[in-house]
Amino acid sequence: MKYIFAVVIVAMLSACNQSSTTTVEESVQQETLRELLDLPEHMAVPAIPDFNPLTREKIELGRFLFYDKRLSANQTQSCESCHDQQLAFSDGLEVPTGSTGHQLTRNSQGLANVVYHSTFTWSNDTFLELEDQLNVPIRADNPIELGVTDSELEEVLARFDADPAYVEMFANAFPQSDTGATINKIIFSLASFVRTMISAGSAYDQYLLGDKTALTEQQKLGFQLFNGERFECFHCHTGANFSVSYRDSNTNSGNIQFPFFNNGLYNVDGEGSYPASDQGLYDLTLNEADKGLFRPQSLRNIELTAPYMHDGSIATLREVIEHYARGGRLIEYGENAGDGNLSPLKSGLILGFVASDEEIDAVIAFLESLTDYEFINNPKFSNPFEEQ
């Protein structure tokens, strides 16, 4: 059996709000995934790795694990500690603190629609699946987040093997295995749960689906500016997930993009360097040209995920737009002083532009239309222990 669905596309470049409909024929497997994820018709079926097929049982187990502090070595933090549903699964902090007090260097990202990203974390071109990324917050020892290091792993797993409810959930999620809890089962289940966090119920989505009253006139103006060549926002933040770091189940593997950009946030040495504590992709590659390269984030629910940038160093959406309008940030004093506008490593898309206060207000209003109140209140993503 085949399934046909419609995609509504608003003409991003014309700023005239034209729309068209594209039909895509889906396979039985895609149809099954659409039903399991309860996907609306304007969202593509995401790419799910063959080695970890999505099942209701793994999603349920992953939801419990996400909210369970027993998953940290000292039982003080869970995934929720840095990913609060009311904040679209971000935490409202510049940078978080791990379970043992280690200060992290990167802002906690919201988790809405992460399943559509082509890479994971702020700046890593080797994490191509959530299963790759999840090892970091759970297992890393520098900095420590949940602190499940090799020396702590056996004790953490034993907690779940000693809990009859978890024994049953692990058995249901992995019926071909009789080994109890393992770190791979935990990671596979968490990845399955996080993949279900689809946000597609904002006012913008209603507008896309044909309700032309869903956006105010100010938001429609902001939408046009967002997609215009003066503001240039759409070059890095486009498509259903507002990021060029994107893939879905229909994306040809040869066409997947793995974009990273230097947006002129820092220029501490006049040669484009970022603070030594975090130089983006350069910290992995040691290629000078990779200094300051970070992945463009999704803008879904951006109103709720402040502060902004990889280090949470910009507090408001207005300041973000002013940063791009200037063509890079000027820091006049202190150890990070420098003019990002003059960075030789800055993306050619960060040219700067002139904008009135009214135009900035309109773009902010449009960005606020991406807030999905259904998503942040959806019981299927909420803390299951509060239901018991």
Disulfide bonds with the S-S distance in Angstrom:
none
